[in-house]
Amino acid sequence: MGGLPAPLQSLIREALSSGNPVTGHQIDLQDGGRGAVTVRVSVLPVREGAAEPGAVVVVNDITLAKRLQQNFLHFDRLVSIGTLSASVAHEIRNALVAAKTFFDLLFEKHKEAELVAVARREICRIEAIVSRMLKFVGTTEPAFTAVSLHEVLEHSLRLVQPQMEHKVISLNRSFQAAPDRVNGDGLQLQQAFVNLFLNALEAMGPNGTLTVATETISTSAHRKGFAAGAQIGLTIQDTGAGIPAENIPHLFEPFFTTKPNGTGLGLPVTRRIIQEHRGEMAVQSEPGQGTTFRIILPVLDGPS
């Protein structure tokens, strides 16, 4: 029994000392190959006809079932949040129509009034937040066409050029993927990339480096409508402060943010856009070592 995990040994001793079965106990163990494992344990003492007291131990691995249950609970919370957010966002945006019109007229008549300019800017910021909320909870299908991923990236980088120049950020651009055509919505992809670029710029101090690189990834899996053996890998890397390990699992949760004025919707919206484009998205980061976002998208089949 000495080779068994300590929690399991404790249950066996409890059953042997009391002479009563111990059933349905859930314990967490560490498996060197799999990491954390959750098991349900039942122990039945065996005394009659045995030279020494013994026990029958039944161990069921319920790790997957526990994760599925957590995923369902998380999904239910997202549905509730989405329904509430959509209702609130629509009401706010309706009220903003009148408020924004008023401030636009007021600003035209009193351009010297700094307070009016501040109010107008904040109204625009609220409108942007509401739009992102509606985008997150909406069900509108993207308008897919054949687009050049490199062209979308170039345009997205131009949009954040002022922020890069202000912080003296160096750009390391390496577009090696060929072909680079994907079946996608250019505006939505632009939204996703700009969001990742802005996050990277906010994470870096002056004289940092932003790396944006693409490459062709070969795969043996053939996906209908896409070129066999070809996907595009996109890497967006910064030299910023990095992300604490405990925050990484929550990055794509709605409304999770560590920024004082953040909404916690940027990364969930970004991942949703990538998923709608049949892509995959992952993040790697360490405090003080910067952050890397990795996106994989299928290449569009057909002539370039």
Residue pairs with C-beta under 8 A, 6 or more apart in sequence:
1 9
1 12
2 9
4 12
5 27
5 29
7 27
7 28
7 29
8 27
8 29
8 41
8 57
8 59
11 22
11 25
11 27
11 41
11 43
12 43
12 55
12 57
14 22
14 43
15 21
15 22
15 43
15 44
15 45
15 55
16 45
16 53
16 55
18 45
19 45
19 47
20 45
21 42
21 43
21 44
21 45
22 41
22 42
22 43
23 42
23 43
24 40
24 42
25 40
25 41
25 42
26 38
26 39
26 40
26 41
26 62
27 38
27 39
27 41
28 36
28 37
28 38
29 36
29 37
29 38
29 39
30 36
30 37
31 37
34 63
36 63
37 61
37 63
38 61
38 62
38 63
38 66
39 59
39 60
39 61
39 62
39 63
40 59
40 60
40 62
41 57
41 58
41 59
41 60
42 57
42 58
43 55
43 56
43 57
43 58
44 55
44 56
44 57
44 58
45 53
45 54
45 55
46 53
46 54
46 55
46 56
47 53
47 54
78 254
81 254
81 255
82 136
82 137
83 137
85 133
85 136
85 137
85 254
86 133
86 134
86 137
86 138
88 133
89 130
89 133
89 134
89 137
90 134
92 126
92 130
93 127
93 130
93 131
93 134
96 123
96 126
96 127
96 130
99 123
100 120
100 123
100 124
100 127
103 116
103 119
103 120
103 123
104 120
106 113
106 116
106 120
107 113
107 116
107 117
107 120
110 116
111 117
129 263
129 265
132 263
132 265
132 266
132 269
133 263
133 265
135 269
136 254
136 265
136 268
136 269
136 272
141 276
142 184
142 185
142 188
142 273
142 276
142 277
143 185
144 183
144 184
144 185
145 183
145 184
145 185
145 186
146 181
146 182
146 183
146 300
146 302
147 181
147 182
147 183
147 184
147 185
147 186
147 189
148 180
148 181
149 177
149 180
149 181
149 182
149 184
149 189
149 214
149 232
149 234
149 297
150 175
150 177
150 180
150 214
151 186
152 184
152 186
152 189
152 190
152 193
153 175
153 193
153 212
153 214
153 234
155 190
156 190
156 193
156 194
156 197
157 171
157 173
157 197
157 212
159 190
159 194
160 194
160 197
160 198
160 201
163 169
163 198
163 201
164 171
164 201
164 210
167 201
167 204
167 205
167 206
167 207
167 208
168 206
168 207
169 201
169 204
169 206
169 207
169 208
169 209
169 210
170 207
170 208
170 209
170 210
171 209
171 210
171 212
172 209
172 210
172 211
172 212
172 213
173 211
173 212
173 213
174 211
174 212
174 213
174 214
175 212
175 213
175 214
176 213
176 214
176 215
176 216
177 214
177 215
177 216
177 232
177 233
178 216
179 227
179 230
179 299
179 300
179 304
180 214
180 232
180 299
181 299
181 300
181 302
181 304
182 189
182 232
182 277
182 297
182 298
182 299
182 300
183 225
183 226
183 277
183 298
183 300
184 277
184 297
185 273
185 276
185 277
188 273
188 276
188 277
189 273
189 277
191 269
191 270
191 273
192 269
192 270
192 273
192 274
193 236
195 266
195 267
195 269
195 270
196 236
196 270
196 293
197 210
197 212
197 236
198 266
199 266
199 267
200 210
200 236
200 237
200 238
200 240
200 291
201 208
201 210
201 238
202 240
202 259
203 238
203 240
203 241
203 242
203 290
203 291
204 210
204 238
204 239
204 240
204 241
205 240
208 238
208 239
208 240
209 238
209 239
210 236
210 237
210 238
211 235
211 236
211 237
211 238
212 234
212 235
212 236
213 234
213 235
213 237
214 232
214 233
214 234
214 235
215 232
215 233
215 235
216 230
216 231
216 232
216 233
216 299
217 230
217 231
217 232
217 233
217 296
218 229
218 230
218 231
219 229
219 230
219 231
220 229
222 228
222 229
223 278
223 298
225 300
225 301
226 298
226 299
226 300
226 301
227 298
227 299
227 300
227 301
230 298
230 299
231 296
231 297
231 298
231 299
232 296
232 297
232 298
232 299
233 294
233 295
233 296
234 294
234 295
234 296
234 297
235 292
235 293
235 294
235 295
236 292
236 293
236 295
237 290
237 291
237 292
237 293
238 290
238 291
238 292
239 290
240 290
240 291
241 287
241 288
241 290
242 285
242 286
242 287
242 288
242 289
242 290
242 291
243 251
243 283
243 285
243 286
243 287
243 291
244 287
245 286
247 258
248 283
248 285
250 256
251 267
251 283
252 267
252 268
252 271
253 264
253 268
254 264
254 265
254 268
255 263
255 264
255 265
256 264
257 263
257 264
270 281
271 281
274 280
274 281
274 295
274 297
275 281
277 297
278 297
278 298
279 295
279 296
279 297
279 298
280 295
280 296
281 293
281 294
281 295
281 296
282 293
282 294
283 291
283 292
283 293
283 294
284 291
284 292
284 294
285 291
285 292
